[in-house]
Amino acid sequence: MSTARAERLVNLVLALLSTRQYLTAERIRGIVPGYADASSDEAFGRMFERDKAELRELGIPLETGRNSVFDTVDGYRIARRDYELGDIELAPDEAAAVALAARLWDSPELTGPARRALVKLRAAGVEVDESAATPVEPRVHAEPAFASLLSAVQRGQVVRFEYRRAYSPERRSRLVEPWGMVSWRARWYLVGHDRDRDAPRCFRLSRITGPVRTVGRPGAVSRPDDVDLVEFVAGIGDDERNSEPVMRARLWLAEGRAVGIRRQARVVGRRTVADVDGDVVELDLWFPERAADWIAEHGPDVLVLEPDVLAKAVADRWERVVQGVSR
């Protein structure tokens, strides 16, 4: 088994052990490090099915179920009562061997992704079972503002902080209704409603300077039901996009698909492509190269109509994926 897959399985077990809720496959994809590298929904599906089979072969009891009658898809969890061993008595030499093995968790290659998985669960609003010790103790090294912002998200309280935009030493005060925090490409972001600009924004935690102060009473902030934090960060980027967009793109989106793009786009017409009905939308882009990665991830559900430079960039990414699979 490769190191990457072993780490992913450890992260998956940790995530499923640390919650009483059933987590859907899509929720697991956004929380567990390693699954974000899947090039498509189909690739993720195959990866997740292999991992589930591997856990069952290892004797790990994977439960399938739903949290309520209103859920439309099954989720997964690992019940502690079935997973944890009873009391074990060890001879002195056996205890020494176990202690030596436990020291392996001091390796950053193993502990980093596993500990981040538990923090992602809490930041995403998943109920974490803290009544029993976890297999891996979550000591997460995050940005200084992380704990204060996470607390404000959980309490639903407005926050104020000083923020430095990219490529500028200038600091500006921001008053934000925090919706949640997202780990995206090894960086933490706060997503929320910027009251000063009266618009949703996201802020990179590493650019927050000084203390985070709460404003007003707890419970005053609630996250909108139709906002996907991960999609927002992936598609919009952070607050440095307050400047004018670099380009305006025109895309075709298959009917009912590419929800994340639809949230940021304007529908301007209808079109049928290869016998598939869909919408023509316009989308302002600040970072075309990053947007090309985001658009390419949606596969045939999205077609770039213009500009040509963006269409070519997306096609190049698809070609690299095809070449990688063919090898």
Buried (B, 14 or more C-beta within 10 A) or exposed (E): EEEEBBBBBBBBBBBBBBBEBBBBBBBBBBBBBBBBEBBBBEBBEEBBEEBBEBBEEEEBEBEEEBBEEEEEEEBBBBEBEEBEEEEEEEEEEEEEEEEEEEEEBEEEEBBBBBBBBBBBBBBBEBEBEEEEEBBBEBEBEBBEBBEBBBBBBBBBBBBBBBBBBEEEEEBEEBBBBBBBBBBBEEBBBBBBBBBEEEEBBBBBBBBBEEEBBBBEEEEEBEBEEEBBBBBBBBBBBBBBBEEEEBBEBBBBBBEEBBEBBBBBBEEEEEEEBEEBEBBBBBBBBBBBEBBBBBBBBBBEBBBBBEBEEBBEBBEEBEEEBEEEEEE
